[in-house]
Amino acid sequence: MTSSGGLIGALGALALAGWVAAQPSTPPAQPDRYAGPLFDAHLHYNDEARQPHPLDDVLGRMQRAGVRAIVANSRPNEGTRQLAAAREQTRAARVTVVPFVRLYRTRDDYHRWFADPSIHEMVLSELGQGTAAGPYRGLGEFHLYDSADADGPVARELMRLAEQRSLVVLAHCDDAAIEKLYAHAPRAVVIWAHTGIGGAPVERVRDLLARHPTLYGELSYRPALVVESGQLATAWRELMLAYPDRFLVGSDTWINERWDRYEALMDGYRIWLGGLPSEVARRIGWDNGARLFGLGNPD
């Protein structure tokens, strides 16, 4: 993957923009659910999930939900390595595992990783080992509860490492921290977990997408994303029509209750994706993630 994050070329972007501009700004009265493949760009297989939800259970849930690839990042990284090593099972479920190095060994690391040199050492060790599914493709998810922590010494080092090695970053933070992360590594590719869980205004999201061409928005837990019908709020629909190549969907299975509801969570995406033009729905549901990590057509 190049540092451009696999973004479509200029001619393709212009053609798509012209096509999208010609589409209706409101969804059809009774849209069908999106029926294509899904790329789950934010999945955890954490320590507490592995006993109640063994591999055959989680892969079965992915298969029933029509998920054909996942960004796996787990606390500790053993969960991701376990998914990556289950080659026969993932092949049978038709799920591609894209492994990320998570920065957490225990929950205590959530609040101090950005200033803990041992985290940097752990990341380098994991990258050196790789996984049975191939090399790690990214770093994160990591949390920055205070945007100032994005200037921590380990945060700076890991952003520069990601830029140098073409590793995608999955960052849970506010919009101010996004600016700080890009100041450390302007060409890094960043997936913004939840597209700002604090609820950054849509216009602020639009501004960041315009100024950072390697920024992607992941949409789990996003406040005010959908209305009562399950369809996109008007402002979000317009933003996705303007930037159809910059959004991803994810389950964020950070607690076991999210695994219990996995199929329902992914079906929620199918509802509002079905209200978008089919080309845009396919891009957000599958193509953007597949292009970012060099995956082929799953059909």
Backbone as numpy.savetxt, mean C-alpha at the origin, in Angstrom:
# Nx Ny Nz CAx CAy CAz Cx Cy Cz
12.95 -2.24 -10.42 12.12 -1.06 -10.42 12.99 0.18 -10.42
12.67 1.17 -11.24 13.43 2.40 -11.27 12.92 3.35 -10.21
13.66 4.42 -9.98 13.26 5.38 -8.96 12.00 6.13 -9.33
11.56 6.08 -10.58 10.30 6.70 -10.96 9.10 5.99 -10.39
9.32 4.83 -9.75 8.20 4.08 -9.18 7.37 3.41 -10.24
7.91 3.28 -11.48 7.15 2.60 -12.51 5.98 3.43 -13.03
6.01 4.78 -12.85 4.90 5.60 -13.32 4.79 5.52 -14.84
3.58 5.62 -15.35 3.37 5.54 -16.79 4.09 6.67 -17.48
4.47 6.43 -18.70 5.19 7.42 -19.47 4.35 8.63 -19.78
5.01 9.70 -20.26 4.32 10.96 -20.47 3.18 10.83 -21.47
3.42 10.14 -22.56 2.36 10.01 -23.56 1.18 9.22 -23.01
1.50 8.13 -22.30 0.41 7.34 -21.71 -0.37 8.14 -20.70
0.33 8.97 -19.93 -0.35 9.78 -18.91 -1.27 10.79 -19.56
-0.79 11.42 -20.63 -1.64 12.39 -21.32 -2.87 11.74 -21.92
-2.67 10.56 -22.52 -3.81 9.86 -23.12 -4.83 9.47 -22.06
-4.33 8.95 -20.92 -5.25 8.55 -19.86 -5.97 9.76 -19.30
-5.25 10.89 -19.10 -5.88 12.08 -18.56 -6.99 12.57 -19.47
-6.74 12.55 -20.77 -7.79 12.95 -21.71 -8.97 12.02 -21.67
-8.71 10.72 -21.55 -9.80 9.75 -21.49 -10.63 9.93 -20.23
-9.92 10.11 -19.08 -10.62 10.27 -17.81 -11.45 11.54 -17.82
-10.93 12.63 -18.41 -11.66 13.89 -18.42 -13.00 13.76 -19.14
-13.08 12.81 -20.07 -14.31 12.63 -20.82 -15.33 11.75 -20.09
-14.95 11.19 -18.94 -15.85 10.30 -18.21 -16.81 11.10 -17.34
-17.97 10.53 -17.03 -18.92 11.23 -16.17 -18.33 11.42 -14.78
-18.65 12.58 -14.14 -18.10 12.89 -12.82 -18.86 12.22 -11.69
-20.03 11.65 -11.98 -20.82 10.96 -10.96 -20.97 9.50 -11.36
-21.07 8.59 -10.38 -21.20 7.17 -10.70 -22.56 6.84 -11.26
-22.70 5.71 -11.96 -24.02 5.28 -12.41 -24.93 5.03 -11.22
-26.24 5.04 -11.46 -27.21 4.94 -10.36 -27.02 3.67 -9.56
-26.83 2.54 -10.20 -26.65 1.27 -9.52 -25.41 0.57 -10.09
-24.23 1.02 -9.69 -23.01 0.44 -10.27 -22.83 -1.00 -9.85
-22.24 -1.77 -10.76 -21.88 -3.15 -10.43 -20.60 -3.14 -9.60
-20.40 -4.18 -8.81 -19.14 -4.32 -8.09 -18.00 -4.58 -9.08
-16.85 -4.03 -8.75 -15.64 -4.34 -9.52 -15.35 -5.83 -9.36
-15.13 -6.51 -10.48 -14.95 -7.96 -10.45 -13.53 -8.40 -10.78
-12.62 -7.47 -10.93 -11.26 -7.81 -11.32 -10.38 -8.19 -10.14
-9.10 -8.43 -10.40 -8.16 -8.81 -9.32 -7.87 -7.62 -8.42
-7.49 -7.93 -7.19 -7.10 -6.90 -6.23 -5.65 -7.09 -5.80
-4.96 -5.99 -5.62 -3.62 -5.96 -5.04 -3.76 -5.35 -3.65
-3.52 -6.15 -2.62 -3.60 -5.68 -1.24 -2.25 -5.08 -0.86
-2.18 -3.77 -0.86 -0.90 -3.07 -0.70 -0.56 -2.75 0.76
-1.29 -3.35 1.70 -1.02 -3.05 3.13 -1.55 -4.20 3.97
-0.75 -5.26 4.08 -1.18 -6.46 4.80 -0.15 -6.84 5.84
-0.61 -7.13 7.06 0.24 -7.61 8.15 -0.12 -9.05 8.50
0.92 -9.85 8.74 0.72 -11.20 9.29 1.53 -11.24 10.59
1.00 -10.52 11.58 1.72 -10.30 12.83 1.75 -11.54 13.71
2.60 -11.50 14.71 2.81 -12.64 15.60 1.51 -13.18 16.18
0.63 -12.29 16.62 -0.60 -12.73 17.28 -1.63 -13.30 16.30
-1.41 -13.15 15.01 -2.35 -13.66 14.01 -2.05 -15.10 13.60
-0.81 -15.55 13.78 -0.39 -16.79 13.12 -1.03 -18.05 13.72
-1.36 -18.03 15.01 -2.01 -19.21 15.58 -3.51 -19.27 15.25
-4.28 -18.20 15.48 -5.70 -18.28 15.13 -5.95 -18.28 13.62
-4.99 -17.76 12.86 -5.15 -17.68 11.41 -3.91 -18.27 10.73
-3.82 -19.61 10.68 -2.67 -20.24 10.01 -2.68 -19.95 8.51
-1.62 -20.36 7.85 -1.44 -20.00 6.45 -2.61 -20.40 5.56
-3.13 -21.62 5.76 -4.23 -22.03 4.88 -5.46 -21.16 5.08
-5.65 -20.64 6.30 -6.78 -19.76 6.56 -6.60 -18.42 5.87
-5.43 -17.76 6.05 -5.27 -16.43 5.48 -5.21 -16.48 3.96
-4.57 -17.50 3.41 -4.54 -17.60 1.95 -5.91 -17.92 1.38
-6.69 -18.70 2.11 -8.06 -18.95 1.67 -8.88 -17.68 1.64
-8.69 -16.83 2.64 -9.41 -15.56 2.68 -8.99 -14.66 1.51
-7.69 -14.61 1.22 -7.24 -13.84 0.07 -7.84 -14.37 -1.22
-7.83 -15.68 -1.38 -8.34 -16.28 -2.60 -9.83 -15.99 -2.77
-10.61 -16.13 -1.69 -12.05 -15.86 -1.79 -12.33 -14.39 -2.07
-11.44 -13.52 -1.61 -11.63 -12.09 -1.83 -11.14 -11.64 -3.21
-10.54 -12.54 -3.97 -10.01 -12.16 -5.27 -8.74 -11.36 -5.21
-7.99 -11.49 -4.09 -6.70 -10.80 -3.93 -5.63 -11.66 -4.58
-4.89 -11.06 -5.51 -3.93 -11.83 -6.28 -2.48 -11.46 -5.97
-2.28 -10.43 -5.15 -0.93 -10.07 -4.69 -1.07 -9.26 -3.42
-0.01 -9.34 -2.58 -0.02 -8.63 -1.30 1.34 -8.01 -1.05
1.34 -6.83 -0.43 2.53 -6.31 0.23 2.49 -6.85 1.64
3.41 -7.75 1.97 3.44 -8.39 3.28 4.46 -7.68 4.16
3.99 -7.17 5.29 4.89 -6.57 6.27 4.37 -6.90 7.66
5.21 -7.47 8.49 4.74 -8.13 9.71 5.64 -7.82 10.90
5.05 -7.88 12.09 5.78 -7.72 13.34 5.76 -9.03 14.11
6.96 -9.69 14.27 8.24 -9.40 13.63 8.22 -9.88 12.18
9.37 -9.79 11.51 9.42 -10.14 10.08 9.23 -11.62 9.81
9.21 -12.44 10.85 8.99 -13.87 10.67 7.67 -14.14 9.96
6.62 -13.35 10.23 5.34 -13.57 9.57 5.44 -13.40 8.06
6.18 -12.39 7.64 6.38 -12.18 6.21 7.22 -13.29 5.61
8.29 -13.69 6.32 9.11 -14.79 5.81 8.30 -16.08 5.69
7.36 -16.29 6.60 6.53 -17.50 6.54 5.62 -17.47 5.31
5.02 -16.33 5.04 4.21 -16.20 3.82 5.06 -16.41 2.57
6.25 -15.82 2.57 7.13 -15.91 1.40 7.61 -17.33 1.17
7.77 -18.11 2.25 8.29 -19.47 2.13 7.22 -20.48 1.72
5.96 -20.11 1.82 4.87 -21.03 1.50 4.62 -21.05 0.00
5.63 -21.46 -0.75 5.57 -21.32 -2.21 4.46 -22.14 -2.84
4.32 -23.39 -2.41 3.26 -24.22 -3.00 1.89 -23.69 -2.65
1.71 -23.27 -1.39 0.40 -22.78 -0.96 0.03 -21.46 -1.63
0.98 -20.54 -1.73 0.67 -19.28 -2.39 0.41 -19.48 -3.87
1.15 -20.41 -4.49 0.91 -20.70 -5.90 -0.48 -21.28 -6.11
-0.91 -22.18 -5.22 -2.24 -22.78 -5.32 -3.33 -21.73 -5.12
-3.07 -20.78 -4.22 -4.05 -19.71 -3.98 -3.96 -18.60 -5.02
-2.93 -18.66 -5.87 -2.69 -17.67 -6.92 -2.45 -16.28 -6.32
-1.67 -16.26 -5.26 -1.32 -15.03 -4.56 0.19 -14.81 -4.64
0.60 -13.65 -5.12 2.02 -13.28 -5.16 2.35 -12.48 -3.90
3.41 -12.88 -3.22 3.86 -12.19 -2.01 4.97 -11.21 -2.37
4.74 -9.94 -2.05 5.75 -8.89 -2.22 6.24 -8.54 -0.81
7.42 -9.02 -0.41 7.86 -8.85 0.98 8.50 -7.49 1.26
8.11 -6.90 2.40 8.72 -5.68 2.92 9.39 -6.00 4.25
10.45 -5.29 4.57 11.05 -5.36 5.90 10.29 -4.41 6.81
9.67 -4.95 7.85 9.05 -4.07 8.83 10.09 -3.71 9.89
9.93 -2.53 10.48 10.96 -2.01 11.37 10.74 -2.39 12.82
9.78 -3.27 13.08 9.38 -3.57 14.44 9.67 -5.02 14.81
10.34 -5.19 15.93 10.50 -6.51 16.53 9.39 -6.76 17.55
9.06 -5.71 18.31 7.97 -5.73 19.29 7.23 -4.41 19.17
6.12 -4.31 19.89 5.35 -3.06 19.86 6.12 -1.87 20.42
7.09 -2.12 21.27 7.88 -1.02 21.83 8.62 -0.24 20.74
8.94 -0.92 19.64 9.69 -0.25 18.57 8.87 0.81 17.85
7.53 0.76 17.93 6.69 1.73 17.23 7.08 3.17 17.58
7.45 3.41 18.82 7.62 4.76 19.32 9.07 5.22 19.37
10.02 4.39 18.93 11.42 4.78 19.06 12.30 4.37 17.88
11.74 3.70 16.88 12.55 3.15 15.80 13.38 4.22 15.09
12.83 5.43 14.95 13.46 6.49 14.17 14.75 7.02 14.79
15.03 6.62 16.05 16.26 7.05 16.71 17.03 5.88 17.30
16.72 4.66 16.86 17.32 3.45 17.42 18.25 2.82 16.39
19.57 2.92 16.58 20.50 2.36 15.59 20.35 0.86 15.39
19.84 0.13 16.40 19.68 -1.31 16.22 18.62 -1.63 15.18
17.67 -0.72 14.96 16.68 -0.92 13.90 17.36 -0.86 12.53
18.24 0.09 12.36 18.98 0.17 11.10 19.78 -1.10 10.86
20.42 -1.61 11.89 21.18 -2.85 11.76 20.28 -4.02 11.42
19.12 -4.10 12.05 18.18 -5.18 11.76 17.71 -5.13 10.31
17.42 -3.93 9.82 16.97 -3.78 8.44 18.05 -4.26 7.47
19.29 -3.87 7.71 20.38 -4.31 6.83 20.53 -5.83 6.86
20.38 -6.43 8.03 20.47 -7.89 8.14 19.36 -8.56 7.36
18.13 -8.06 7.50 17.00 -8.64 6.77 17.20 -8.50 5.26
17.64 -7.35 4.83 17.86 -7.15 3.40 18.93 -8.10 2.87
19.93 -8.35 3.68 20.98 -9.26 3.27 20.51 -10.70 3.13
19.55 -11.10 3.99 19.04 -12.47 3.95 18.00 -12.67 2.85
17.16 -11.68 2.62 16.08 -11.84 1.66 15.06 -12.85 2.14
14.19 -13.31 1.24 13.14 -14.26 1.56 13.08 -15.35 0.51
12.31 -16.39 0.79 12.15 -17.47 -0.17 11.42 -17.02 -1.43
10.71 -15.90 -1.33 10.01 -15.35 -2.50 10.87 -14.35 -3.25
12.12 -14.18 -2.81 12.99 -13.23 -3.46 13.39 -12.12 -2.52
14.09 -11.11 -3.02 14.55 -10.02 -2.15 13.39 -9.19 -1.61
13.63 -8.55 -0.49 12.66 -7.59 0.02 12.53 -6.45 -0.99
11.29 -5.95 -1.13 11.01 -4.90 -2.11 10.74 -3.54 -1.48
10.67 -3.50 -0.14 10.36 -2.22 0.48 10.62 -2.24 1.98
10.41 -1.07 2.61 10.56 -0.88 4.04 9.25 -0.36 4.61
8.86 -0.86 5.78 7.64 -0.41 6.44 6.63 -1.54 6.50
5.51 -1.25 7.05 4.98 0.02 7.47 5.69 0.51 8.72
6.01 1.81 8.74 6.49 2.42 9.97 5.58 3.59 10.33
5.54 3.91 11.63 4.68 4.95 12.16 5.50 6.15 12.60
4.98 7.32 12.31 5.53 8.57 12.82 4.37 9.32 13.48
4.20 9.10 14.78 3.07 9.72 15.48 3.27 11.21 15.66
4.51 11.66 15.66 4.86 13.08 15.68 5.68 13.35 14.42
5.23 14.28 13.61 5.91 14.51 12.33 7.37 14.89 12.51
7.72 15.47 13.65 9.11 15.83 13.89 10.02 14.61 13.92
9.46 13.45 14.24 10.26 12.23 14.31 10.75 11.79 12.93
10.17 12.33 11.87 10.67 12.02 10.52 12.07 12.54 10.31
12.54 13.44 11.17 13.91 13.94 11.09 14.86 13.17 12.00
14.37 12.09 12.64 15.24 11.27 13.47 16.37 10.67 12.64
17.50 10.38 13.24 18.67 9.91 12.47 18.42 8.61 11.71
17.69 7.66 12.31 17.43 6.39 11.62 16.41 6.59 10.51
15.43 7.47 10.74 14.47 7.79 9.67 15.20 8.36 8.46
16.12 9.26 8.67 16.89 9.83 7.55 17.70 8.76 6.84
18.39 7.92 7.63 19.24 6.89 7.03 18.42 5.90 6.20
17.26 5.49 6.73 16.47 4.49 6.02 15.80 5.07 4.78
15.42 6.33 4.80 14.87 6.94 3.59 15.95 7.00 2.50
17.16 7.35 2.87 18.24 7.40 1.88 18.59 6.00 1.38
18.54 5.02 2.28 18.77 3.64 1.87 17.71 3.19 0.87
16.46 3.52 1.15 15.37 3.15 0.24 15.56 3.77 -1.13
15.95 5.03 -1.15 16.19 5.71 -2.43 17.34 5.05 -3.19
18.42 4.74 -2.49 19.59 4.16 -3.14 19.32 2.77 -3.70
18.51 1.98 -2.98 18.28 0.59 -3.37 16.94 0.36 -4.07
16.26 1.43 -4.41 14.95 1.33 -5.08 13.98 0.48 -4.27
13.93 0.74 -2.97 12.98 0.09 -2.08 11.80 1.02 -1.85
10.61 0.50 -1.96 9.40 1.29 -1.72 9.21 1.45 -0.22
8.76 2.61 0.21 8.54 2.91 1.63 7.03 2.95 1.89
6.60 2.27 2.97 5.20 2.31 3.41 5.16 3.08 4.73
4.65 4.31 4.70 4.75 5.23 5.84 3.37 5.61 6.36
3.19 5.44 7.67 1.98 5.84 8.39 2.32 7.15 9.09
1.84 8.26 8.56 2.23 9.56 9.09 1.28 10.63 8.57
1.49 11.87 9.05 0.67 12.97 8.56 1.34 13.63 7.36
0.69 14.64 6.82 1.18 15.28 5.61 2.49 16.03 5.85
2.68 16.59 7.06 3.93 17.27 7.35 5.11 16.30 7.32
4.90 15.10 7.84 5.97 14.09 7.82 6.28 13.64 6.40
5.27 13.57 5.54 5.53 13.21 4.14 6.53 14.20 3.53
6.34 15.48 3.80 7.26 16.49 3.28 8.67 16.27 3.82
8.79 15.94 5.09 10.10 15.72 5.70 10.78 14.49 5.10
10.02 13.41 4.90 10.60 12.20 4.33 11.14 12.46 2.93
10.40 13.21 2.14 10.88 13.52 0.79 12.07 14.48 0.82
12.18 15.29 1.85 13.36 16.16 1.96 14.62 15.32 2.14
14.51 14.17 2.78 15.67 13.29 2.97 15.98 12.50 1.71
14.95 12.16 0.94 15.14 11.27 -0.22 14.13 11.67 -1.31
14.42 12.70 -2.08 13.43 13.26 -3.02 12.96 12.28 -4.09
13.77 11.26 -4.40 13.38 10.33 -5.47 12.84 8.99 -4.94
12.67 8.90 -3.64 12.12 7.66 -3.07 10.67 7.49 -3.49
10.25 6.23 -3.54 8.85 5.91 -3.80 8.18 5.65 -2.46
7.11 6.39 -2.18 6.44 6.30 -0.89 4.98 5.92 -1.09
4.56 4.86 -0.40 3.14 4.55 -0.27 2.69 5.18 1.04
1.77 6.12 0.96 1.28 6.84 2.14 0.14 6.03 2.75
0.43 5.30 3.83 -0.59 4.45 4.45 -1.78 5.31 4.85
-2.96 4.87 4.44 -4.24 5.52 4.76 -4.38 6.89 4.09
-3.46 7.23 3.23 -3.41 8.57 2.61 -3.58 9.64 3.69
-2.92 9.42 4.82 -2.97 10.37 5.92 -4.10 10.05 6.88
-3.83 9.18 7.87 -4.91 8.72 8.73 -5.52 9.85 9.53
-4.81 10.95 9.73 -5.37 12.08 10.45 -6.43 12.84 9.68
-6.61 12.49 8.43 -7.67 13.15 7.65 -7.24 14.43 6.99
-6.05 14.44 6.39 -5.62 15.61 5.63 -6.67 15.95 4.58
-7.00 17.22 4.40 -8.02 17.59 3.41 -7.67 17.09 2.01
-8.69 16.84 1.22 -8.47 16.31 -0.12 -7.57 17.25 -0.93
-7.75 18.54 -0.78 -6.92 19.46 -1.55 -5.45 19.39 -1.13
-5.19 19.08 0.14 -3.81 18.89 0.57 -3.22 17.62 -0.04
-4.04 16.57 -0.10 -3.59 15.34 -0.75 -3.29 15.62 -2.23
-4.17 16.35 -2.87 -3.97 16.69 -4.28 -2.65 17.44 -4.47
-2.38 18.39 -3.60 -1.15 19.17 -3.68 0.09 18.28 -3.54
0.05 17.35 -2.59 1.20 16.46 -2.38 1.40 15.54 -3.57
0.32 15.02 -4.15 0.44 14.16 -5.33 1.03 14.94 -6.50
0.64 16.19 -6.63 1.14 17.01 -7.73 2.63 17.30 -7.57
3.08 17.50 -6.33 4.48 17.89 -6.11 5.42 16.72 -5.94
4.88 15.55 -5.64 5.73 14.38 -5.44 5.25 13.25 -6.36
5.81 13.14 -7.54 5.31 12.18 -8.53 5.53 10.72 -8.16
6.30 10.43 -7.11 6.49 9.05 -6.67 5.72 8.75 -5.39
4.70 9.55 -5.09 3.86 9.34 -3.91 2.57 8.63 -4.32
2.26 7.56 -3.59 1.03 6.80 -3.81 0.17 6.85 -2.54
-1.13 6.90 -2.69 -2.02 6.89 -1.55 -2.67 5.52 -1.37
-2.48 4.92 -0.19 -3.16 3.65 0.16 -4.39 4.01 0.98
-5.50 3.31 0.80 -6.80 3.85 1.18 -7.50 3.17 2.35
-6.84 2.27 3.10 -7.50 1.70 4.26 -7.66 2.77 5.34
-8.74 2.67 6.09 -8.99 3.56 7.24 -9.05 5.04 6.85
-9.29 5.37 5.60 -9.23 6.77 5.21 -10.54 7.48 5.61
-10.47 8.49 6.51 -11.70 9.18 6.91 -12.39 9.85 5.73
-13.73 9.78 5.73 -14.57 10.49 4.75 -14.37 10.03 3.32
-13.83 8.82 3.14 -13.59 8.32 1.79 -14.91 7.98 1.08
-15.82 7.32 1.79 -17.07 6.89 1.18 -18.26 7.49 1.92
-19.39 7.50 1.23 -20.64 7.97 1.82 -21.48 6.76 2.23
-22.69 6.99 2.70 -23.51 5.93 3.28 -23.77 4.78 2.31
-23.85 5.08 1.03 -24.12 4.05 0.02 -22.93 3.13 -0.20
-21.78 3.48 0.33 -20.56 2.72 0.06 -19.78 3.24 -1.13
-20.33 4.22 -1.83 -19.64 4.83 -2.96 -18.72 5.94 -2.47
-17.79 6.33 -3.33 -16.85 7.37 -2.99 -17.55 8.71 -2.76
-17.05 9.45 -1.76 -17.46 10.84 -1.63 -17.03 11.60 -2.89
-17.77 12.62 -3.26 -17.55 13.32 -4.52 -16.12 13.83 -4.66
-15.58 14.42 -3.60 -14.23 14.99 -3.69 -13.19 13.91 -3.93
-13.36 12.73 -3.32 -12.41 11.64 -3.52 -12.57 11.04 -4.90
-13.79 10.94 -5.38 -14.00 10.43 -6.74 -13.29 11.33 -7.75
-13.44 12.64 -7.59 -12.80 13.57 -8.51 -11.28 13.47 -8.44
-10.75 13.27 -7.23 -9.30 13.14 -7.08 -8.79 11.88 -7.76
-9.52 10.78 -7.63 -9.08 9.53 -8.27 -9.20 9.60 -9.78
-10.18 10.33 -10.28 -10.26 10.52 -11.73 -9.11 11.38 -12.22
-8.66 12.31 -11.39 -7.53 13.17 -11.77 -6.20 12.44 -11.66
-6.08 11.49 -10.70 -4.84 10.76 -10.46 -5.12 9.25 -10.40
-5.58 8.66 -11.49 -5.97 7.24 -11.44 -4.80 6.28 -11.26
-3.59 6.75 -11.49 -2.40 5.89 -11.39 -1.66 6.06 -10.07
-2.29 6.68 -9.06 -1.56 7.00 -7.84 -2.23 6.48 -6.56
-3.21 5.60 -6.70 -3.90 5.08 -5.52 -3.86 3.55 -5.49
-3.89 3.01 -4.26 -3.84 1.58 -4.01 -4.83 1.24 -2.90
-5.26 -0.02 -2.86 -6.14 -0.47 -1.79 -5.37 -1.40 -0.86
-5.83 -1.50 0.39 -5.15 -2.36 1.36 -6.08 -2.76 2.49
-5.75 -3.88 3.12 -6.59 -4.41 4.20 -6.17 -3.92 5.58
-4.90 -3.66 5.80 -4.34 -3.28 7.10 -4.81 -4.24 8.20
-4.37 -5.48 8.13 -4.77 -6.49 9.11 -3.89 -6.39 10.36
-3.95 -5.25 11.01 -3.08 -4.98 12.15 -3.57 -5.67 13.42
-4.85 -6.03 13.48 -5.42 -6.80 14.58 -6.20 -7.96 13.97
-6.44 -8.99 14.77 -7.08 -10.20 14.25 -8.50 -9.96 13.79
-9.17 -8.97 14.36 -10.53 -8.66 13.91 -10.54 -8.28 12.43
-9.47 -7.69 11.96 -9.39 -7.36 10.53 -9.25 -8.63 9.68
-8.56 -9.65 10.20 -8.51 -10.92 9.49 -9.89 -11.57 9.47
-10.63 -11.49 10.58 -11.97 -12.07 10.63 -12.88 -11.46 9.58
-12.64 -10.21 9.24 -13.50 -9.47 8.31 -12.82 -9.25 6.95
-11.82 -10.03 6.65 -10.99 -9.75 5.48 -11.81 -9.66 4.19
-12.64 -10.65 3.94 -13.40 -10.64 2.68 -14.34 -9.44 2.62
-14.96 -9.09 3.75 -15.87 -7.95 3.77 -15.12 -6.65 3.52
-13.91 -6.52 4.09 -13.11 -5.33 3.86 -12.79 -5.16 2.38
-12.39 -6.23 1.74 -12.03 -6.13 0.33 -13.27 -5.95 -0.54
-14.40 -6.50 -0.11 -15.63 -6.29 -0.86 -16.06 -4.82 -0.80
-15.75 -4.15 0.31 -16.04 -2.72 0.39 -15.33 -1.93 -0.70
-14.10 -2.33 -1.01 -13.41 -1.69 -2.14 -14.12 -2.00 -3.45
-14.56 -3.23 -3.61 -15.22 -3.59 -4.86 -16.48 -2.75 -5.09
-17.16 -2.38 -4.02 -18.37 -1.57 -4.16 -18.05 -0.23 -4.79
-17.08 0.51 -4.18 -16.84 1.85 -4.74 -15.99 1.82 -6.00
-15.14 0.81 -6.15 -14.44 0.68 -7.43 -15.44 0.49 -8.57
-16.53 -0.23 -8.30 -17.55 -0.45 -9.32 -18.23 0.83 -9.77
-18.16 1.88 -8.96 -18.74 3.16 -9.34 -17.82 4.03 -10.16
-16.59 3.58 -10.40 -15.63 4.31 -11.22 -15.63 3.77 -12.65
-15.17 4.55 -13.61 -14.96 3.99 -14.95 -14.09 2.74 -14.87
-14.37 1.75 -15.68 -13.74 0.45 -15.54 -12.22 0.52 -15.63
-11.68 1.39 -16.49 -10.24 1.50 -16.63 -9.61 2.05 -15.34
-10.27 3.02 -14.73 -9.77 3.59 -13.48 -9.86 2.57 -12.36
-10.97 1.85 -12.28 -11.15 0.83 -11.26 -10.05 -0.23 -11.35
-9.74 -0.67 -12.54 -8.71 -1.68 -12.72 -7.34 -1.14 -12.29
-7.06 0.11 -12.60 -5.78 0.69 -12.21 -5.64 0.71 -10.68
-6.65 1.20 -10.00 -6.57 1.33 -8.55 -6.64 -0.04 -7.87
-7.48 -0.91 -8.37 -7.63 -2.22 -7.76 -6.44 -3.14 -7.98
-5.80 -3.04 -9.14 -4.70 -3.98 -9.45 -3.50 -3.34 -10.14
-3.71 -2.64 -11.23 -2.61 -2.27 -12.11 -1.53 -1.44 -11.43
-1.92 -0.49 -10.58 -0.93 0.40 -9.99 0.06 -0.38 -9.13
-0.44 -1.28 -8.30 0.45 -2.09 -7.49 1.27 -3.05 -8.33
0.64 -3.67 -9.33 1.36 -4.61 -10.18 2.47 -3.91 -10.94
2.22 -2.72 -11.45 3.25 -1.97 -12.18 4.38 -1.56 -11.25
4.03 -1.13 -10.04 5.03 -0.67 -9.09 6.05 -1.76 -8.78
5.59 -3.03 -8.74 6.48 -4.13 -8.36 6.77 -5.09 -9.51
6.42 -4.69 -10.71 6.80 -5.48 -11.88 6.10 -6.81 -12.01
4.83 -6.87 -11.58 4.07 -8.12 -11.70 3.36 -8.17 -13.05
3.12 -9.39 -13.50 2.42 -9.56 -14.77 0.91 -9.55 -14.58
0.23 -9.84 -15.67 -1.24 -9.92 -15.66 -1.66 -11.20 -14.94
-2.54 -11.11 -13.94 -2.89 -12.33 -13.19 -3.98 -13.17 -13.84
-4.62 -12.64 -14.88 -5.79 -13.34 -15.47 -5.38 -14.48 -16.41
